[in-house]
Amino acid sequence: MPALLKEEIINVEQIAPGIFKMVIFSPYTAENAKPGQFVNIKCKEGLDAYLRRPISICEINRDEKTITIVFQVKGKGTKFLSEKKTGDIIDMIAPLGWGTFSLEPVENAVIVGGGIGIFPLYELSRSLKSKCSDITVILGFRNKELTVMEKEFESAASRLLIATDDGSYGVRGFTTDILEDILKEGKKDMIYACGPLPMLKKVARIAEKYGVNCEISLEERMGCGIGACLVCACKTKYGDDWEHSHVCYNGPVFNSREVIFDD
């Protein structure tokens, strides 16, 4: 169950232009969180940035009773959050999201992340390491300057492949092109993905084409984070029809076959 918490920031650092890593001492969250869940943070007191900001949990350290979040400054709220210091107290609701990544043992898994969508995939990679014989991780970034967490993913994966839009690092192109090439090599048992909606849409189509099970973590703007405000609605299949599900409550992780992508 999610709880309203006031926790201490253990460390905060900038790891790339506009991208910050924050370690938070939170025994309750560290004990209860699962890969794919998120926290909803109050970035500042008062009228400025009064809505909480949803941020994926990047790493769970149960021994040290900490969680790590990584976020990109995109507006007023995340700008305030980036200015927090070690020792500051942070107000958050955590852990959130009922739809989490499944951690059933599989032989061969592929993890695909794009941009800030890579962050919830790190804890997933760590959690799958002892359950999978082979884990291929594909990460996509705009350029070399924004390439982050390479060493972390290398330690959690059997193979790490990086793509950049401009070709300044790794392979020039898209993660989905690499994914299709990998699926042509041989049968994979599971695909996990998080990133921009166009990327997820293509990942879902590739997974269906090759008959591979696929779970995707959706990124949507949220208000409450608990399913009350209904802002983060998405279309999902319901029998022969469809219904509105909510990313914060029913997700953020869905089976890719359940999600209806509007063309």
N, C-alpha and C positions, 0 to 999 in steps of 0.2 A: 504493500500500500504506500502511496506517496505521502510525504510528510512536509510540513512547513518548517524549514530549518534556517538557523542562523549559524554559519560556519566560518572558520578562519581560513584565510588564504595563506598557504604555505610558501608558494613561490609564483611569480609571474614574470614572463620574459617574452620579448619579441623574437620570433624565429624566422621571419621573412617580412618584407614590406607589408605592413597592415595586418599581419597575422600574429596572434598572441597565444601563448601556452600558459595555462593557469592550473596549479595544483591546489586542491582544496581538501582540508582535513574534514572528513564527513563520515564518521563511523557507521551511521545508519545507511547512508547511500552505498558505501563500499560493501556493506554486508548484503544488501538487498538488490542492488542493480544487476541487470542482465545486458548482454551485448545488444545494441540497437536502441536502448532507452536514452532519454534525455533529461535535462534539468531545465527549469523555467526560472530565470534569474531576474531579480529586481536590480536594475543597473544603477539607479540613483534614487535618493529620497526626493520628495516634492513633486512638482508638476512636470518637470522635465523627464522625458522617457518614462512616463508612468506605467506603460504596459511592460510586462515582463518579456524577456527575450528567451526563446527556446534554443538551447545549445546541446548538441549531442555529447554523450559521454565518450571520451576517446580512450581512456584507460581506467581500469579498476584495480586498485592495490589493496586487497583485503588484509594483508599482513600489516601494512602501515596505516590502514584505515583512511585512505585517501582516494579521491578520483581526480582525473585530469580532463580538462576541457581544452579544446583548441578552437579559436574562432577568428574570423576576419572582420575587421572594422568596415561596416557598410552603412552606418547611419549614426544617429545621435546616441541611441542606447548602447551599441557596441563600442562607440568612442568613449563613453563614460566608463564602461567596463574595463577597457584597456588601460585606463588611468588608475585602476586599483593597485594597491601596494601590498607587499608581504605584511601580514599581520592584520590587514583590514578584515572586517566581518562582512560576509556576503549573505544576502537574504535569498533563499531559493526554495522551490518546491521540487522534491525529488524522491525516488526516481519516477519518471513519467513514461507513459506508453505501454499499452497492454500487448501490442503486436511486436514481438521481438524476433530476432534471428533464431531459427531452429539450430540446435547443436547436435543433431543426430550424426553418428559416425558415418563418413563416406570415404570411398577410396580416393577420388580425385575431385578437388574443388577448385573453382575459379572465382576470385574476388575482383570486382571491377569498381574503381572509384574515380570520380572526376571532381577536380577543384576542392572546395570545402567539404564535398561529400566523402572524401577519404577518411575523415576523422572518426566516425563511428565504426569504420571497418578495421581499425587497428585492434581494438579489444576483441572483435570477432576473430581476427587472424590468430591472436594469442590463444583464444579459447579453443579454436579448432586444431591447433598444432598437434595436440596429443591424440586427436580423434581421426585425423586424415593422413593417409599415406603420402599424398602430394597436394600441395597448395600453391597454385599460381596466382600471384597478385599483379593486377594491371592498374597502374595509376596514371591519370592524365592531368596535365597542368597547362596553363597558358604559355609559360616560358620557363627557362631555367631559374630565374630569380624567384619564382613562386613555388619551386619544387621543394617540398618539405617532407620530413619524417622518412626519408629514404632508408637510413640505417635501422630505424625501428621496424619497418616492414620487412627489410632483409632478414632480420633476426627471427621473424615470425613466419616467413614463407619459405617454400622450397625453391621458388623462382620468382624474381621480381622484374617486371617489365615496365618501363616508363615511356610515356608519349607526351610530346609537347606540341601545341598548335603551330609554333613557328619553327620547330626543329632545332631549337637552341640547346636541347638536352634530350637524350634518349632517341626515340624514333619520332620522326615527323609524322603527325597524323592524329588519328582518333583511337581511343581505347576500344571502341567497338570493332574497328578493323582488325586490331590485334586479337580480340576475343574470337572473331570468326575464323581467323587463321589457326588459332589454338584448337578450336572445335573440329576443324578439318583434319587435325593431326590424329585425333582419336577420341573415343567416348569419354566424356566427363559426367560426373554424377550430380553436380550441383553448381549453380551460379548464384553468387550474392553480389548485389550492386547498390551503390548510392551515388548520387550526383545530380546534375541538371536534368530536368524533365526530358528534353530531346534525347539525351544519352540513355536514360532509363527506358524510354519508348523503344529505342533501337535494340537495346539489350534484350528486352522482352520478346521482340520479334525474332531475334537471332536464336534465343533459347527455344522458342516454339518451333522454329525451322529445323533445329537439330534434335528436338525432343529431349531437352535437358530441363530438369526442374530448376526453378529460378525464384529467388526472393529479392525484392527491391525495397529499399528504404526511401520513402518519399520526403521531399523537402517542401514545406508549405508555410506561408505566413500564418501565425497563430495569435490568438488573443489570450485565452485563459489557460490553455494547455491541458485542460481536464475534460473537454467534451461539452462544455456548457454554452460557449459563445457561438459555436457552429461555423466559425470563420474558415477553418481548414478542411472544407468538404472536398471529397473526391468521389468519382463514380466507380462503383464496383459491381460486379455481376451478382445477380440474385435470381437463381433459377434461370428461366428464359428471359428474364427482364433485368433491370438494374436498380440500384438504390444508392443513396448518398451514405458513404462512410466518412469518418473523420480521422484525419491523420494523427492527431494528438491522442485519441482514445483507442480507436480500432487498430491503428498503426503504432509507429510509423512504418513498420515492416509489413508488407503484403506479399502473398504469392503473386507473381507477375501475371498469371493467367486470370486473376480476379480483377485486375485493374483495367478500367476502360479509359484509353487515351483518346482525347478528342483530337481529331485531325484539323 
